Amino acid sequence: NLQRNATNAQKVIQETVKRLATNPPVSEAHSALKYAILTPLDKAPAATKEKLELLLKKYL
C-alpha cells in the first residue's frame, strides 16, 4: 500500500509538472532572474553556465 501511494504521488507530480510547463501561470517571478544576474553571461565561466543551465536556459 505504501509503495502504491508513492508511485501514485510520483505520477501526480509528473502530470502536474507537464501541465504547468505547457501553460505556466502568469507571474513576474518567471523573469526575476533576468535582472538578478550581474555578470554578463558571455563573460561567465562555461563551467558555471553549464552547472546553472537549467535555471539560465532561457537567458543563454
N, C-alpha and C positions, 0 to 999 in steps of 0.2 A: 504494500500500500504506500509506503514512504517513497519507494523507487518510482512508482506510478505518479505520485504527486510531483516529484522532482522533474520527471520527464514532461509532465503537463505544464509545469511552470516554465520550463525551457521553451516549449512550443509557443506559449503565450507571449513570452518576451520576444522571441524571434518574429512573431507576427506583428507585434506592436512596433518593433524597430522598422520592419518593412513598411508598415503603414505611415509611420512618421517620416520616413525617408522619401516616400513618394508625395506626401502632402504635409510638409512641415508647417507648424503654426507660425504666424507672423510674430516676430519679436526682434527688438533692437539688439538683443543679446546675440543673435545669429551673426552679426557683423562687428561685434565689440572688439574682437581680436584685430581687426583691420587697423585700428588706430592705437592699439596697445603695443604693437611691435615697433620698437625704436630703431633697431638696426635694419638698414636696407637689406632686403632678402638677397640681393645679388652680392652682398658683401659678407653674408653669414656663412660660416663654415659648412661645407657639404655634409659632414657628419651630423651636425646639429639639425640641418634641414631634413636629413633622412630620418633622424630619431623622432622629429616632431611632424613628420609628413602627414599623419592622419589629421592633425589639428591645422596645419598650414596649407593643406592641399589646394584650397580654393584661392590662396594668395600667391602660390608659386607659379 
